[in-house]
Amino acid sequence: MKTFACGDVVPGCSAAFTAADDAGILGQVAAHAAADHGLPEVGPELVAAVCAHIRAA
């Protein structure tokens, strides 16, 4: 299992995600970024930042 805390990349955000793998985390983060942060597209820099903060659960 993997985990990611959005606040590690976006200060003040309390959202956290758990999935079996990085792809699962990235899918959840993309939906969250659009719905809660107004980002309709997750660019390569954001993907890299998220991947750098994904941890094993």
DORO-496186 format. One record per atom (N, C-alpha, C): residue in three letters; x, y, z; residue number from 0; atom name. Coordinates in nm, 2 decimals, always signed. Each point is the difference from the previous one (the first is absolute). Layout:
! DORO-496186
(r "ALA"; (X; Y; Z); NUM; "CA") ...
! end
This chain:
! DORO-496186
(r "MET"; (+0.08; -0.12; +0.00); 0; "N") (r "MET"; (-0.08; +0.12; +0.00); 0; "CA") (r "MET"; (+0.09; +0.12; +0.00); 0; "C") (r "LYS"; (-0.06; +0.11; -0.06); 1; "N") (r "LYS"; (+0.07; +0.13; -0.01); 1; "CA") (r "LYS"; (-0.09; +0.11; +0.06); 1; "C") (r "THR"; (+0.07; +0.10; +0.05); 2; "N") (r "THR"; (-0.08; +0.12; +0.05); 2; "CA") (r "THR"; (+0.06; +0.13; -0.05); 2; "C") (r "PHE"; (-0.08; +0.10; +0.00); 3; "N") (r "PHE"; (+0.04; +0.13; -0.04); 3; "CA") (r "PHE"; (-0.08; +0.10; +0.08); 3; "C") (r "ALA"; (+0.06; +0.10; +0.05); 4; "N") (r "ALA"; (-0.07; +0.11; +0.07); 4; "CA") (r "ALA"; (+0.02; +0.13; -0.09); 4; "C") (r "CYS"; (-0.11; +0.05; -0.04); 5; "N") (r "CYS"; (+0.00; +0.12; -0.09); 5; "CA") (r "CYS"; (+0.08; +0.12; +0.06); 5; "C") (r "GLY"; (-0.02; +0.01; +0.13); 6; "N") (r "GLY"; (+0.07; +0.11; +0.07); 6; "CA") (r "GLY"; (+0.15; +0.00; -0.01); 6; "C") (r "ASP"; (+0.06; -0.12; -0.04); 7; "N") (r "ASP"; (+0.14; +0.00; -0.03); 7; "CA") (r "ASP"; (+0.04; +0.08; -0.12); 7; "C") (r "VAL"; (-0.10; +0.02; -0.09); 8; "N") (r "VAL"; (+0.03; +0.08; -0.12); 8; "CA") (r "VAL"; (-0.08; +0.13; +0.00); 8; "C") (r "VAL"; (-0.12; +0.00; +0.05); 9; "N") (r "VAL"; (-0.08; +0.12; +0.01); 9; "CA") (r "VAL"; (-0.02; +0.03; +0.15); 9; "C") (r "PRO"; (+0.08; +0.09; +0.05); 10; "N") (r "PRO"; (-0.02; +0.04; +0.15); 10; "CA") (r "PRO"; (-0.14; +0.03; +0.03); 10; "C") (r "GLY"; (-0.04; -0.06; +0.12); 11; "N") (r "GLY"; (-0.14; +0.03; +0.05); 11; "CA") (r "GLY"; (-0.10; -0.09; -0.05); 11; "C") (r "CYS"; (+0.03; -0.09; -0.09); 12; "N") (r "CYS"; (-0.10; -0.10; -0.05); 12; "CA") (r "CYS"; (+0.01; -0.12; +0.09); 12; "C") (r "SER"; (-0.12; -0.05; +0.05); 13; "N") (r "SER"; (+0.00; -0.11; +0.09); 13; "CA") (r "SER"; (-0.04; -0.13; -0.07); 13; "C") (r "ALA"; (-0.02; +0.00; -0.13); 14; "N") (r "ALA"; (-0.04; -0.12; -0.07); 14; "CA") (r "ALA"; (+0.12; -0.10; +0.00); 14; "C") (r "ALA"; (-0.04; -0.13; +0.02); 15; "N") (r "ALA"; (+0.10; -0.11; +0.00); 15; "CA") (r "ALA"; (-0.06; -0.12; -0.09); 15; "C") (r "PHE"; (+0.09; -0.07; -0.06); 16; "N") (r "PHE"; (-0.05; -0.10; -0.09); 16; "CA") (r "PHE"; (+0.08; -0.13; +0.02); 16; "C") (r "THR"; (-0.07; -0.12; -0.02); 17; "N") (r "THR"; (+0.06; -0.13; +0.02); 17; "CA") (r "THR"; (-0.04; -0.08; -0.12); 17; "C") (r "ALA"; (+0.10; -0.07; -0.06); 18; "N") (r "ALA"; (-0.03; -0.09; -0.11); 18; "CA") (r "ALA"; (+0.11; -0.11; -0.01); 18; "C") (r "ALA"; (-0.03; -0.10; -0.08); 19; "N") (r "ALA"; (+0.09; -0.11; -0.01); 19; "CA") (r "ALA"; (+0.14; +0.04; -0.07); 19; "C") (r "ASP"; (-0.01; +0.10; -0.09); 20; "N") (r "ASP"; (+0.12; +0.03; -0.07); 20; "CA") (r "ASP"; (+0.00; +0.15; -0.03); 20; "C") (r "ASP"; (+0.12; +0.05; -0.06); 21; "N") (r "ASP"; (+0.01; +0.14; -0.03); 21; "CA") (r "ASP"; (-0.11; +0.05; -0.10); 21; "C") (r "ALA"; (-0.03; -0.09; -0.10); 22; "N") (r "ALA"; (-0.11; +0.04; -0.09); 22; "CA") (r "ALA"; (-0.13; +0.02; +0.06); 22; "C") (r "GLY"; (-0.03; -0.08; +0.10); 23; "N") (r "GLY"; (-0.13; +0.03; +0.08); 23; "CA") (r "GLY"; (+0.00; +0.13; +0.07); 23; "C") (r "ILE"; (+0.12; +0.03; +0.06); 24; "N") (r "ILE"; (+0.01; +0.13; +0.07); 24; "CA") (r "ILE"; (-0.02; +0.11; -0.10); 24; "C") (r "LEU"; (+0.07; -0.01; -0.11); 25; "N") (r "LEU"; (+0.00; +0.11; -0.10); 25; "CA") (r "LEU"; (-0.14; +0.02; -0.06); 25; "C") (r "GLY"; (-0.08; -0.11; -0.01); 26; "N") (r "GLY"; (-0.14; +0.02; -0.05); 26; "CA") (r "GLY"; (-0.08; +0.07; +0.10); 26; "C") (r "GLN"; (+0.01; -0.03; +0.13); 27; "N") (r "GLN"; (-0.07; +0.07; +0.10); 27; "CA") (r "GLN"; (+0.04; +0.15; +0.01); 27; "C") (r "VAL"; (+0.13; +0.02; -0.01); 28; "N") (r "VAL"; (+0.05; +0.14; +0.01); 28; "CA") (r "VAL"; (-0.05; +0.08; -0.12); 28; "C") (r "ALA"; (+0.00; -0.06; -0.12); 29; "N") (r "ALA"; (-0.05; +0.08; -0.11); 29; "CA") (r "ALA"; (-0.15; +0.05; +0.02); 29; "C") (r "ALA"; (-0.08; -0.09; +0.05); 30; "N") (r "ALA"; (-0.14; +0.03; +0.03); 30; "CA") (r "ALA"; (-0.01; +0.11; +0.11); 30; "C") (r "HIS"; (+0.08; -0.02; +0.11); 31; "N") (r "HIS"; (+0.01; +0.10; +0.11); 31; "CA") (r "HIS"; (+0.05; +0.13; -0.05); 31; "C") (r "ALA"; (+0.10; +0.00; -0.08); 32; "N") (r "ALA"; (+0.06; +0.13; -0.05); 32; "CA") (r "ALA"; (-0.11; +0.08; -0.08); 32; "C") (r "ALA"; (-0.08; -0.07; -0.08); 33; "N") (r "ALA"; (-0.10; +0.06; -0.08); 33; "CA") (r "ALA"; (-0.12; +0.05; +0.09); 33; "C") (r "ALA"; (-0.04; -0.08; +0.09); 34; "N") (r "ALA"; (-0.12; +0.03; +0.08); 34; "CA") (r "ALA"; (+0.03; +0.10; +0.11); 34; "C") (r "ASP"; (+0.11; -0.01; +0.06); 35; "N") (r "ASP"; (+0.03; +0.08; +0.12); 35; "CA") (r "ASP"; (+0.10; +0.11; -0.02); 35; "C") (r "HIS"; (+0.08; -0.01; -0.10); 36; "N") (r "HIS"; (+0.11; +0.10; -0.03); 36; "CA") (r "HIS"; (-0.02; +0.08; -0.13); 36; "C") (r "GLY"; (-0.10; -0.04; -0.07); 37; "N") (r "GLY"; (-0.03; +0.07; -0.13); 37; "CA") (r "GLY"; (+0.10; -0.03; -0.11); 37; "C") (r "LEU"; (+0.07; -0.11; +0.01); 38; "N") (r "LEU"; (+0.10; -0.03; -0.10); 38; "CA") (r "LEU"; (-0.05; -0.11; -0.09); 38; "C") (r "PRO"; (-0.05; +0.03; -0.12); 39; "N") (r "PRO"; (-0.06; -0.09; -0.09); 39; "CA") (r "PRO"; (+0.10; -0.10; -0.06); 39; "C") (r "GLU"; (+0.13; +0.03; +0.01); 40; "N") (r "GLU"; (+0.10; -0.08; -0.06); 40; "CA") (r "GLU"; (+0.12; -0.01; +0.10); 40; "C") (r "VAL"; (+0.05; -0.12; +0.02); 41; "N") (r "VAL"; (+0.12; -0.02; +0.08); 41; "CA") (r "VAL"; (+0.12; -0.01; -0.09); 41; "C") (r "GLY"; (+0.08; +0.10; +0.01); 42; "N") (r "GLY"; (+0.12; +0.01; -0.09); 42; "CA") (r "GLY"; (+0.11; -0.09; +0.05); 42; "C") (r "PRO"; (+0.11; -0.01; -0.08); 43; "N") (r "PRO"; (+0.11; -0.08; +0.04); 43; "CA") (r "PRO"; (+0.07; +0.04; +0.13); 43; "C") (r "GLU"; (+0.01; +0.13; +0.02); 44; "N") (r "GLU"; (+0.06; +0.05; +0.12); 44; "CA") (r "GLU"; (-0.07; -0.04; +0.13); 44; "C") (r "LEU"; (-0.14; +0.01; -0.01); 45; "N") (r "LEU"; (-0.08; -0.04; +0.12); 45; "CA") (r "LEU"; (+0.01; -0.15; +0.01); 45; "C") (r "VAL"; (+0.00; -0.08; -0.10); 46; "N") (r "VAL"; (+0.01; -0.15; +0.01); 46; "CA") (r "VAL"; (+0.13; -0.03; +0.06); 46; "C") (r "ALA"; (+0.11; +0.07; -0.03); 47; "N") (r "ALA"; (+0.13; -0.03; +0.06); 47; "CA") (r "ALA"; (+0.00; +0.03; +0.15); 47; "C") (r "ALA"; (-0.07; +0.11; +0.03); 48; "N") (r "ALA"; (+0.00; +0.04; +0.14); 48; "CA") (r "ALA"; (-0.08; -0.10; +0.08); 48; "C") (r "VAL"; (-0.11; -0.04; -0.05); 49; "N") (r "VAL"; (-0.09; -0.10; +0.06); 49; "CA") (r "VAL"; (+0.08; -0.13; +0.02); 49; "C") (r "CYS"; (+0.06; -0.05; -0.11); 50; "N") (r "CYS"; (+0.08; -0.13; +0.01); 50; "CA") (r "CYS"; (+0.11; +0.01; +0.10); 50; "C") (r "ALA"; (+0.06; +0.12; +0.02); 51; "N") (r "ALA"; (+0.11; +0.01; +0.09); 51; "CA") (r "ALA"; (-0.05; -0.01; +0.15); 51; "C") (r "HIS"; (-0.13; +0.02; +0.02); 52; "N") (r "HIS"; (-0.06; -0.01; +0.13); 52; "CA") (r "HIS"; (-0.09; -0.12; +0.03); 52; "C") (r "ILE"; (-0.01; -0.09; -0.10); 53; "N") (r "ILE"; (-0.07; -0.12; +0.03); 53; "CA") (r "ILE"; (+0.08; -0.09; +0.09); 53; "C") (r "ARG"; (-0.06; -0.06; +0.10); 54; "N") (r "ARG"; (+0.07; -0.08; +0.10); 54; "CA") (r "ARG"; (-0.07; -0.14; +0.00); 54; "C") (r "ALA"; (+0.08; -0.10; +0.04); 55; "N") (r "ALA"; (-0.05; -0.13; +0.02); 55; "CA") (r "ALA"; (-0.08; +0.00; +0.13); 55; "C") (r "ALA"; (-0.12; -0.06; +0.00); 56; "N") (r "ALA"; (-0.09; +0.00; +0.12); 56; "CA") (r "ALA"; (+0.04; -0.12; +0.09); 56; "C") 
! end
